[in-house]
Amino acid sequence: MLVLVVDSSTPAVTAALVDVSADGVVSRAHRCTVDARAHGELLAPQVDAVLADADARPRDLTAIVAGLGPGPFTGLRVGLVTAATMGQVLGIPTYGVCSLDAIGYPAASGEPVLAASDARRKELYWAVYDGAGQRIVGPEVSTPAVAAVRARELGATIAVGDGAHRYAETLDLPVRVEPRYPDATVLALLAAERIRAGAPGERLTPLYLRRPDAVAATGRKPVLP
């Protein structure tokens, strides 16, 4: 089964094609560009590129997997709107996966691990995973200091993700180089059971965790003094 994977929850704008079979998940094509200000400009061309790389067409797709975040409002919407629109047009199911899971799960090494991405405003989106890579707390948004305290309480021995690199001193944990951003193949792996079972498609509900910066005006301001 040929599956499209998209994620725009972090500065890494990602599109990939994977084969999902009874034997596992295999990457067919992958594009990733790190640019926190160009999600809208980058994702659609990357989807076209991975299809071309795999000599495939949209109608060859069986399903679409999307990273649900958490992530900043504008960037995260790009991936989810792209996935939902393509799923509706093609008549194929869409499945969502917490984007932090695609950072924390592959970093599991027998002991709890903190996965963190940059939430801006000097905060982190974070979650803690047990030694088998199962999420035990989160996702949450907080200052790095609060995340550090909670991670220590849960026995985390390492940190991973772009947010961990940015606030390594505050977190005071060894930081692994990779994965820094959500791994597309892992996103597909975490949705593979649903894909193989032909489970009904899911509504892609974003994990914003906080309100967007821009809000609608609640009243009219006078134009004259």
KAGIUR-V619159 format. One record per pair of residues at least 6 apart in sequence whose ideal C-beta (glycine too) atoms are under 7 Angstrom apart, sorted by sequence separation. I is the first residue (numbers start at 0). GAP is how many residues later the second one is. D is the distance in whole Angstrom. If there is no record, write none. Layout:
{{I,GAP,D} {I,GAP,D}}
//
This chain:
{{50,6,7} {86,6,7} {106,6,5} {117,6,7} {118,6,5} {128,6,5} {129,6,5} {6,7,5} {17,7,5} {18,7,5} {34,7,6} {50,7,7} {68,7,5} {86,7,4} {116,7,7} {128,7,7} {163,7,6} {167,7,5} {5,8,7} {17,8,6} {106,8,7} {115,8,5} {116,8,5} {126,8,5} {127,8,6} {5,9,5} {17,9,5} {18,9,6} {32,9,5} {103,9,6} {115,9,7} {127,9,5} {17,10,6} {83,10,6} {115,10,4} {126,10,6} {127,10,6} {164,10,6} {4,11,4} {15,11,6} {16,11,4} {82,11,5} {103,11,3} {114,11,7} {126,11,3} {163,11,5} {16,12,5} {66,12,6} {102,12,4} {113,12,6} {114,12,5} {125,12,6} {126,12,5} {158,12,5} {3,13,6} {4,13,6} {15,13,6} {65,13,6} {125,13,7} {136,13,7} {15,14,4} {65,14,6} {113,14,5} {114,14,6} {124,14,6} {125,14,6} {158,14,4} {1,15,6} {2,15,5} {30,15,4} {99,15,5} {157,15,6} {159,15,7} {164,15,7} {14,16,5} {111,16,6} {112,16,5} {124,16,5} {157,16,5} {158,16,5} {159,16,5} {1,17,6} {2,17,5} {65,17,4} {99,17,7} {111,17,7} {136,17,6} {155,17,6} {0,18,7} {13,18,5} {30,18,5} {111,18,6} {122,18,6} {123,18,7} {135,18,7} {157,18,6} {161,18,5} {0,19,5} {12,19,7} {30,19,6} {63,19,5} {111,19,7} {122,19,6} {159,19,7} {160,19,6} {161,19,6} {11,20,5} {12,20,5} {29,20,7} {110,20,5} {122,20,6} {123,20,5} {28,21,4} {107,21,6} {109,21,4} {121,21,7} {125,21,5} {11,22,5} {12,22,6} {63,22,6} {108,22,7} {118,22,5} {147,22,6} {150,22,7} {10,23,5} {63,23,5} {103,23,6} {107,23,6} {123,23,5} {127,23,6} {143,23,4} {147,23,5} {10,24,6} {28,24,4} {104,24,7} {107,24,6} {146,24,7} {147,24,6} {10,25,4} {28,25,4} {99,25,7} {103,25,4} {107,25,3} {144,25,6} {12,26,5} {27,26,4} {127,26,5} {143,26,4} {99,27,5} {143,27,6} {14,28,6} {57,28,7} {63,28,7} {65,28,6} {67,28,4} {70,28,7} {104,28,4} {127,28,6} {12,29,4} {60,29,6} {62,29,6} {67,29,6} {103,29,7} {12,30,5} {61,30,6} {62,30,5} {63,30,5} {64,30,5} {65,30,6} {66,30,6} {67,30,6} {68,30,5} {69,30,7} {7,31,5} {14,31,4} {58,31,7} {60,31,6} {67,31,6} {103,31,7} {115,31,6} {14,32,5} {57,32,6} {62,32,6} {64,32,6} {66,32,4} {12,33,7} {16,33,5} {113,33,7} {15,34,6} {16,34,7} {100,34,6} {7,35,6} {14,35,5} {42,35,5} {66,35,7} {38,36,4} {42,36,6} {5,37,6} {16,37,5} {113,37,4} {125,37,7} {39,38,5} {43,38,7} {99,38,7} {124,38,7} {16,39,7} {38,39,4} {42,39,6} {99,39,5} {123,39,4} {5,41,7} {97,41,6} {111,42,5} {113,42,4} {3,43,7} {111,43,5} {112,43,6} {115,43,6} {123,43,7} {110,44,7} {111,44,4} {116,44,5} {117,44,6} {111,45,7} {112,45,5} {113,45,4} {114,45,5} {115,45,5} {116,45,6} {117,45,5} {110,46,5} {114,46,5} {116,46,5} {112,47,6} {115,47,3} {71,48,6} {115,48,5} {117,48,6} {108,49,7} {113,50,7} {106,51,7} {106,53,4} {1,54,6} {69,55,4} {103,56,7} {3,57,5} {102,57,6} {113,57,7} {1,58,5} {2,58,7} {8,58,5} {102,58,5} {1,59,6} {2,59,6} {6,59,7} {113,59,6} {1,60,6} {2,60,5} {3,60,5} {4,60,5} {5,60,5} {6,60,3} {8,60,4} {0,61,4} {2,61,7} {8,61,7} {9,61,6} {0,62,7} {2,62,6} {8,62,3} {8,66,7} {7,67,5} {8,67,5} {7,68,6} {138,68,6} {140,68,4} {69,69,5} {106,69,6} {140,69,6} {7,70,5} {138,70,7} {7,71,3} {69,71,7} {6,72,6} {106,72,7} {5,73,5} {105,73,6} {5,76,6} {102,76,5} {5,77,5} {105,77,6} {102,79,6} {101,80,4} {105,80,5} {101,81,5} {104,81,6} {98,83,4} {101,84,4} {124,84,7} {101,85,5} {104,85,7} {101,88,7} {100,89,6} {8,90,4} {96,90,5} {6,92,6} {96,93,5} {96,94,5} {94,96,4} {94,99,5} {94,100,7} {94,106,7} {95,106,6} {9,107,5} {92,107,7} {93,107,5} {94,107,6} {92,108,3} {93,108,6} {95,108,5} {95,109,7} {97,109,6} {93,110,6} {86,114,6} {66,115,5} {66,120,6} {83,120,5} {82,121,6} {64,122,5} {64,123,5} {79,124,5} {64,126,5} {79,126,6} {76,129,7} {75,130,5} {62,132,5} {72,135,6} {67,136,7} {67,137,7} {68,137,5} {69,137,4} {65,138,5} {67,138,6} {68,138,4} {69,138,7} {67,139,5} {68,139,7} {69,139,5} {72,139,4} {9,152,6} {29,154,6} {26,158,5} {24,160,6} {24,163,5} {24,164,5} {17,167,6} {24,167,6} {13,168,7} {15,168,4} {19,168,6} {11,169,4} {15,169,7} {13,170,5} {17,170,4} {9,171,5} {9,172,7} {19,172,5} {8,173,6} {21,174,7} {6,175,5} {19,175,5} {19,176,7} {6,177,7} {4,179,4} {6,180,6} {4,182,5} {4,183,5} {2,185,6} {2,192,6} {0,194,6}}
//
